[in-house]
Amino acid sequence: MSKLTTLDRRTFLKVTAISGGGFMLSGYAVADAAAEDAAEYELNAFVSIAKDGRITIQASIPDMGQGTKTSLPMIIAEELGADWEDVEIVQAPADEARFGRQATGGSYVIAFSFDRMREIGATAREMLISAGALVMEVPREELQAGDSRVSHAASGSYRTYGDLASLAAKQSPPKAEDLVYRGRQDYTIIGKPVGSVDNNAIVTGSPIFGIDKQLPGLLFAAYQKCPTLGGKVVSANLDEIKKLPGVKDAFLVHGNDNPRELLDGVAIVGTNTWSVFNAKQRLQVKWDTSGASSDSWSGMQADARALHGTRGDTVTLDKGDVDAVFSDPANKVHEAFYEYAFVTHLCLEPMNCTAHYVSADDGDRLEMWVPTQFVARPIETAKQMFNLADDQIKMNYTRMGGSFGRRTSSEYVCEAVTISKHMQAPVKLSWTREDDMAHDFFRTGGFQSVKAAVDANGSLAGLQHHFVGTRNNGRPVSGARFTETEFPLQNIDNALATQTFFDIGTPCGPWRAPGSNTSAFVMQSFLAEMAHLGNRDYVEFLLEILGEPRWFEEGNIRSMNTGRASDVIRRAAAESGWGKPLPDGRALGLAFYFCHAAHIAEVAEVSVAADKQLTIHKITAAVDVGPIVNMSGALSQVEGSIIDGISTMMAQKITMEAGQIQQSNLHEYEVLRMRQAPPVDIHFIQSDYAPTGLGEPALPPVAPAVANAVFNATGQRIRRMPFAEEGYYI
């Protein structure tokens, strides 16, 4: 890359004018134009162009399989006017001062990055047009950019981006307010199916994941923590372990009691992964569990069931008069109790980190290779724990082999750094599958007690909701939420929502569509119960509740739009054949959900055998997330979410007794097999609203859609997740 120049005051004002107040100055810093013989010329932090026309675009956001490494450069390339065949995408280094925030999660990336990526691409395009005007000696207004060239239609002349790169790098960037963006009708890249830039590397096994990292002199490590959260290490058979083949060292580690940083444990270091994993199985550790967790899932179940029919300790929402609705003799009243178990993230790539800590008289140095969702978080944690400054740390982030919210914490990083510091050598720490399941930050389990009434017309008249969740240190854990914006609380006149929390020690964290992945099951199943009680078609029932098209918070993309909601419900119903005759024994079930700025409806077509074997013949999905950036990636995300949702809803659960997780590996935590996966029919409504993400929101409607279909097929309600708790299997 060519060197960045120091900006004078005039250029500084130009650069900051287009930064939008939130983008780093260096994103538009002008490249050093003096390097006429440079291999490539940098137009801004994200875009550089070589003389041979090769266009390099930096992908600055970590990719955990949601496709941002491909989709964000597509947006830049579209506005740049690039021929996609000329584009090479490279992973940007960890440098938030240069690239802005480097983090992924919450399906926010597309929503928060779309306009910024357009601005980056359009700015580079205008600099190329300015260079073209100088070279071809024509007014810039007569020039167009596209197909990696600047063209003059009147004369038929053109210059390639490679021809113009060195001169373009000398041009001052335009003001943001002067930029004109391409209309959707002119897109040649956005909206098309583009394969992931890493597909070939993944298929051929190239080392792009954290667990693949190799270094000269690399040692390998395993770390054993107490099976009961909060247990302290007392002693271990270290002398025996050190004598095992391939083992270099074994030692006790005393942590800081923070499960997101460093818990007590035993470190084993060796010359290869197999040796340290083998040694770990022979560990005999004495733990002090006097202050450890005593969580019991069966105890939580009993306590929650005793609360059914009651109201919670705190009020989330109270509007209208639900008591009057329930006491009205003209209304039909119904109540139900739902529960859902804890689940684990089950990332294909277990937690891992490679660290190289060097102590020296002139200051310690640390380099890390981390599969993480938040590039800055391991840096900040390492600075705090090991008393390091920014210039003492070099951070390298890698592609993640799955995350779903799991790699938002840094405990595996702290373990690796601690071990490397002790060994004064590069160390790769790898967790086993058993480690991942025993020491996850789980999706919380919970319970919901719901009561509602329909009037003489079968319309929803009022709803009472009691959310029973979990908390840690006085705060609700991730996913333990039921807010006043939950559908249909905003849509009805009489609603009361209350909460009760159980204190737990089990660590919990965000899991794909936190909160939504469980509340959708409860509310969409229960609303279908109420539609049945009112003798109403469920599609008609939902559309009536949604009412006229409107935003609940005008201008807030994270607010539900009832018109968009109605559109996806109608589309899913139409595409699935809702209301039409089905083969004998089959039935349809529908569910709608809004979360992560996405409006999605899904219809499941199922049949159920006498022994409760469930066959899902098809899932139909209607999705509105605005314009699709990468059609290939969008289809993959929706399909993946639905398959993941089916896998989770059917048989997956984590339980704990006396503070210990009872499941250890996949033989006790079933995963959907390929032969069990149904075809998925996806229909995108590409509305004119700003685009939003797709990594999470297609998962929540799956479970209620299937549960509602099961009821329509059998007359039996499913109120526990996983469905295996009620005898169902695939």
N, C-alpha and C positions, 0 to 999 in steps of 0.2 A: 504494500500500500504506500502511496506517496505521502509525504509528510504534510501535516497541517500547518498552515501559516498562523502567525500572530495577527489578530484582527485589529485594525484601526477603529476609531470611534464610529466612523461612518458605516463601515461594514458591520460593526457590532450592532448598531441600531437596525440595520436591515435584517440581520439574522434574528435578533430577538423579536422583531415585529412579526415574523412568520412562525415563531415558536409556539404561539397559542398560549403562552404563559406557563405551560406545563412541560414542554419538550426541552431537552438539554441543548444548550448552545452548540455543542459540537456536532449535533445532528445535521447542521447546515453549514459547518465551517468550510471555508473555501480551500480546496486542495492547493498544494504548492505547485503553481503553474510553471515554475522555473525548470522543473525536471522534464525537459522535452523528450528525453529518451526513456522515460519511465515505461515499465511493462504495462501498467494500467494507471488510469487517472481517476481519482476519487472526486465525485461530484458532491457527495455528502457522506455521512457516516454509514449509510446503508447501501449506497450505489457507487460502483466503480466500473469503468469501461476500458477494455484493452484496445490496442490499435487494431487487432485482428477482429474486433467487433464483439468479443466475448463480454457479456454483461454479468457482473458478480453482484448478487444481492445478499446482504447479511440477514440471517434469521436470528432474531435476538431473544425470542421467547422460548423457554424450555418446552420440549415436546414429550408428552407422555402417551402418545397414540391418538390424540385428538386432531392432529394434522396441521397445527399452527406453523410448523416449519415450512410447509408448502403453501398454505392459504394466505399467510401474510405477505410473502414475496409475490404472490399472484396479484395482490392488490397494487403493490408498488409497480410491478411490471405493466399492469394495465394502464395506469396513468402515465407511466414512462413512455408508452408507445412501443414497447419491446416486442419482438418476435420471441415467443416462449422458447423456441428451439435455441436461441442464443443465450438463454439465461442459465447461469450456474448459481445454485444456492449453497451457501456455506454457513455453518453455525458460527454466530458471532461470539467473540470472547466475553467473559464476564466483566462487564464494564458499564455500570448504570450511569456513571457520569457522562458517558458517550452515547449510550443507546436508550437511556430512560429505564423505567422499571422493568426488570426481567423476572417476571413471575406469571404463573398460570394457575387458575382455579376459579370455581364458581361460574364456569361458562361465560366469563367476562371478556376474554381476550378479543374476540371479533368485535363485540360491542364497543369496547374501549379503544381499539386500535384501528378501526376501519378508516375513520377520517384522517387519522395521523398518517397511516400508510399511503393514503391517496395524496396527501400533501407532500410527502417525501418524493413520491414518484413524479407528481406534476411539477414540482420544483426542478428536479433534474431534467425533465423534458423541456421546460422553458429555457434552461441554460443551454441545452443542445440546440434549440431553435435560434437562440441569440447567436451562437457560434455559426450556425448555418447561414444566417443573414449576413454575417461578416464575410464568410468565405465566398458565398454565391453573389454577394453584392446586390441583394434585393431586400425590400422591406420585409421585416419579420412577419407582418400580418399576412403576407402572401404564402407563407410556408406552413406545411403540415408535418406532424410527426406521427409515424406509425411504421410497423414492420422493421423496427430498428434502423430507421433512416429518416432524415429530414428532406422533404420533397417540395419542389416548386412546380405546381401543376401547370402553370401557364407555359413554362419552357420545357417541362419534362425532365429537368435536371434534378439531381439529388446528391446527397452525401450520406454515407453510412454513419452510424453512431461511432464506429471505430475511427473513421476519418476525422470526426469532430471532437473526439474525446479530450485531447490535450487543450484545445482552445476553449471547449465548454467548461473545463475545470477552472479557467481564469475568469469566467463570468460571475457577476454578483447574483446571488439568488433573488428571485422576485419577491414581492410582498405577498403574504398569504391572501389578502383581500383581492389581489389581482388575478389569482389563479382561477381557471375555468376547468371544471372536471368533466370527464366524459359521461354522456348519458348512457343508460342501460342498453339502449338500442344500438350503441356503438361498441359495446364490449366484445372483445375477441378472446379474452382470457377468463375474466370473471364469469362464473356461471357454468363453465365447461367442466367436464370430468377430467381431472388431472391426477395422475397417480402420485402417491407420496414420493417425495424426493429420496426417502430412505428405503423404498421398497426393495431395491436390488441388494442393498447392504444387509437388510434383514433376512431376505431369502438365502443369501449366500453366506450368512454368518459372519459378516465383517464386524470388527470390534467397535461398535458404536455405543454400547450400553456400559454403564458403570462397572458391572460385574466382569466385563471383558478386559479391564485395564491391565496392562503389563508394563513393568519397568525393570531396568537393570538392577539386580540385587533385591528384587521384591520378595518380601516375606508374606506369609499368609496367616490370618488370625481367625479364631472363633471366640465367642464371648458367652459365658453362661451366667444368666441372672436367676434370681430366686423365682421359683414357680408361683409363689404367692407375692403379689405386689407389695412392696414395702419391706420385704425381708432383708435382713443384714447378713453379709457374709462373715462367718466366724473363722472357718478353717477349711482346708481342702487337702487332698492327697497329692500335693504338688510334686514331692520327690518322685513318686511313682510315675506321674504324668511326664515329667522331664526326661525319663529314661526311655520313653516310647520312641519308635522309629520316626524320623522326620520332625521331631519336636525340638525346637530351639530353646524355648523358655515357657514357663507358666507362673503366673503370679496373681495375687489378690488385688482387686481394685476397690477402693472405697469412694463412693460417689457423693453427690450433693443432695440426694433424695428427690431430685426432680426427674420424673419419668420422661420428660422431653429433653433432658440433657444427659445425666449420667447417674445410673443406679449402681449399687454395689454388684460385684460379680467376680468371676474368675476368667482371666485372659489366658489363652493358649496360642503360642506363636510357633510356626513351623515353616518347612521348606515347600509345602504344597497344601492345598485345601483338604485333600483326602486325609492326610496325616492329622491335621488339627481337628477335623470332624470326628475321626476315629478316636482320638484322645479325649475329646469332649464326652463321648459316650461312656468313657471309663472314669469320669470324674466322680468323686465322692465328696460332697460339700456339706458342711454343717452350717445351717442357716438359723438365724435368730428371727423368728416370726412373731414375736410378742407384740410388735406394733404394726403388723402387716394387715392387709385387707381381710375382711371376713365376709365379703359379699356372697349372697346366695340367690340364684335365680328363682328357685322354688319358693324361697321366702318372699321375694318380690311379688311373685304371682299370687300367692295367698293374700298378701297385704293389699294388693291392688283389687283383687276380686271382692274383697270386703268393702271396698269403696264404691262399688257399682251402685248407681242410683242416688249417690250423694253429690254434693257440690264441693268444689275445691277450696283450698285455703285462701287463694288470691283470685281476684276477678280480672280477666283479660278484657272482656267486653260485656256491657250490659245496656241493652237498648230495647225499648218497647216493654212489653209485659208478657213474659213467657208463661207465668203462672196462670194468668187469665186465659191464655190460649189453651193450656192443658186442661183447665177446668171447664171449658166450654163444651157442653154435651153434644154440640153439633160436629165437633172435631173428633178425628180418630188419632189416638196417641200410641206411640210405639217407642221402645227403647232397646238398645243392644250394647253389648260389651265386646270390644275388640282388643287383641293383644298381638305383639310382634316381638320376636326374639332379637338378641344381639347378633350381629354378623361381623365377619372379618373381611378385610380388603382383598385378600387372596391375589396379590400381584404376582404375575408370572415370574418376574425377576424379584427374588427376595431382597431385603434391605442389604445394602453394601456400601462401602466407602473405601477409597484408597487415599492414604495420607502419608506425607513425608515430612516429619518434624526434625529439624536440625537445631541443636543448641550450640551457640557460639559466643565467644567473648564480645563480639561486636553486635550481638543481638540475635535472638532466635528467628528461625524462618520456618514457615509452614506452607506446603502446597497440598491442595486437596483435589480429588476427582470425585464428584458427587452427583448421583442422579437425584435431583431435587426439583420441587415445584417453584421454590423461591430462592433465587440465586443469592440474595443478600442475607438470608437468614442464617445459613451455616457460617458465613463470614462474621456476622455480629455475635453469634454464639461463641465461636472460637476466640474472638477478641476478648469477650468477657471472661470466659472460663480459663484461658491460658495467658491472659494479660498481654495481648499482642496489639500492635497498631496496624493500620491499614497497609502500610508499606512492608509489613512483615508477612503478609498473607497473599498467596496467589490461589485464586479459585478457578477451577475448571468444572463446568457442569456438563453432564452427558445426557443422552437420550434415556428415557425411563421405560423400563419394561412393565408398564402399568403403574398406576398410582391411585386414581379415584379419590384423592384427598389424603392418602397415606403418607406421601413424602412431603408433607408440610412441616413435619417435626425434624429435629436434628440429633436425636439420641444416638443413632448409628454412626453419625459423624463424630460426635464427642467420644464414643467408644474407640473408633479407629484412631483419632488423634492422640488420645491418651495412651494407647498401645504403642503407636509410632514414637511418641516422645520417650516412652520407657525404653524402647529398643534402639532409638536413634538410627532408624532405618526406614525405608519405605515399606508400608504394611497395607495389605488389602484385607479388610474385614468382611467376611461374608456370613450372613445369617442362614440358618437352615429353614426349611419349611416349618418345622416344629417351632423354631424361634419366632417366626412370623406370626404363627397362630397363637402362641402363648403370650406374646408381648406386643400385640397390635394396639392401635388406638381405635377401638371398635365402634361400629355404628351401634348406638344405644338401643336397647330394647325398651318397650313401653306399653302403655295401656290407655285406652280411650273409652269412656262411657258416654253414650250419645242418646238423647231423647228428643223426639220431635212430634209434630202434629200436622196432619193435613185436614183441610176444611171439606165441606160438603162437595166442593167441585174437584177435589183431589189436588188442590194447590198447597204448597208448603206454607204453613201458617206461622210456625215458630220452631226454634231449635235451641236445645240446651246441650252444652258440651263440657265434659269434665276430662281434662288432659292430666294423665298421671305419668310424670316423667322422672328423670334422674338428674342429680346435680353432684358436683364435686367442689369442695371448699366453698360452699354457699352459692355457687353459680351453676345454672343449668349447663349440662354438657352439650357439645355440638350435636345438633339434630334433635334435641329435646325442646321443641318449641311448637307452639300453636298460637299464631298471632291473630289479631283482629282482622287482618286482610285475608284470612283463609276462606276460600270459597265454601259455602255461600253466605258467610256472615255479613259481608257488605251488601248483599243483594236482597236481604229480607228485613222486615220491619221489627220483628221480635226475635232477639237472640241473646243468649247468656252463655259466656264462655268463662270457665274457671280452671284453676291449675292446682295440682298437688305434686310435690317433688320428694323422691326418696334419695337419701344421701348414700353415695357409693364411693368406693375407692378404685374400681376398675377404670383404667384410662379409656376415654372415648374421644373420637375425633370425627372430622368431616368424612362422610362416605357418600359416594355418588348421589347428588341431589339431596343434600342433608335436610332432614325434616320432611321434605316433600315425598321422599321415597316411602314413608310410612303413613303420613297423614292422607295421601292420595288414596291408599288402600282403604283406610277407614271411611273417609267422607264419601268417596264415590261408590263404595259398596253400600253404605247406609242410606245415601240418597236414593239409590236404586231400590232399597227396601221400602222407602217411603213412597216412591212412585208406584210400586206394586200394591202397597196398602191403599193408595188413592185410585187404584185401577187405571193408571195412566201409562202410556208409552214413555219409556225413559228418555228418548230423544226429545219428545214434546215437553216432558217435565223439565228437563234441563234448559231448553230454550225459553220456557216461560219464566224460570228463575232468573236467567240472564237479562231478559227484558230488552229494551231498546239499546242500540249501539251507543256506547259511551266509554270514556276513560274514567277510572276512579281517581286518578291523579293526572290531570292534563299535562302532557309534556314529559311525563316520567315513563321511560321505556320499560321500567321494572314494575309498572302498574298494569293490572289487567284491563284489556279492552274487550267489552262484552260483545262487540260486533265481530272482532277477530275470533273470539271464543265460539260464537254461534256458527261462524263460517267453517271452522275445522270440524265441529260436530256434524254439521250437515254434510260436509264432504266425506267424512269417514263413514257416515251412515249410507250415503249414496254409493260409494265405491265398494262397500262390503255387501250390498244387497239387503240392507236392513228392511225388514218387513216382507221380504219375498220368501217363498217356500224353500225349505232346505231338505237335504236328504234325511231320511228317518234317523232319529237319535241325535241329531246335531242341533245346536242352538248358538245364537250370537249373544255377546255381552259387550256393552259399550262403557267407556269411561273417558272423561275429559279432565285435563289438569293444566293449570297455569303455574309455571315456576321458571326462574332464571330467564325471564323476559320472553318465554316461548309459550305459545298456545298450541296444545297438542291434544287430539282425540284419537283413541284407538278402539278397534273392534276386534274381539277374539271370536273365532269360530271353533267350537269344541264339541266333543262327545265324551261320555263317561260310561265306562263298563260297570257291571254289577259289583265288581270288587274295588271300585273307585279308581281304576286305572284311567287317567285323564289323557286324552289325545287332543292336542292343539293343532287343528288342521291349517289354520292361517291366522295371521295378525294383519289387519289393515290399519294404517296410520295416516292421519292428515296433520300436516305440520305447517305452522306459520312462524317463521323466524325472520321475516323480511327476505330480501334478495339472498340467494345462495351464492357463496363465493366459489366453493369447489364442490361440484355436484358429486364427484366420486367420494370425497371426504364426508359430505353430508349424508349420503346414503349409508356409508360405513358407520357413522356415528349413531344414526337412528337404529339400524339393524343391530349394532353391537349393544346399544342400550336395552333394546327389547329382549335380546337373547340373555343378557346379563340379568335383566329383571325376572325373566322366567326361571333361570337357574336359581336365583336367590329366593324367589317366592315359594318354590316347590319344596326344597329340602334343607336349606342352609340355616343353621342356627349355632350360636355360641352360647354355652351355659357355663356358669361358674358356681362352685360350692366351696365354702370355707376359703374364699378368695382365690381359688385356683381354677384356671380354664380347663374344662373337661375334654375338649376336642384337641387332637394333636396333629392330624394330617388329613389328607383327602379321603381316606377310608372312613372317616367319621364326619366328613363335611362334603356332601355330594355336589358334584358339578355336572351341569347339563352336558350330555353327549351329543355329538354331531347328528346322530340318527334321530335324536329327540327334538331337534330344533325345527320349528315350523317355517314355512315360507313367509316372508314379510313383504307386504305390498305397501309402498310408501308414496304418498302424494303431497308435494310441496305446494302451498299457496304462496307464491312469491309476491307478497304485498309490497307496497311502496314505503313501508316504515324502515327505519334503520336496521341493518342486519344485526343479529345477536347469535350467541353460541349454541352448540348442539351437543356438547359432551355429556350432558346430564338430563335434560328435561324430557326425553322420550322414555326414560325408565319408569317414573312414577305411575303412569296410567296402566301399565301392563297388568299388575296384580289385580286391581279392581275389575278391569275388563274381563279377565279370565274368571274371576270369582262370580261376576254377574252372569257370565255365560253358563257357568256350572249350575247356578240357581235356575236359569231359564231351561236348562236341560233336565234337571233332576228335582227341582223344588227344594234343594238343600242349600243353606247358606254357609259360607266359609267365613269365619270371623277370627281365625288365628293364622298367623304367618310365621313359619312356613306352613304350607297347606298339608304337608306330611303330618303335622300335629293332629289333623282331623282325618287321617287315613288315606289321603290322596297321593298318587304317585304317577310318574310318567313312564 
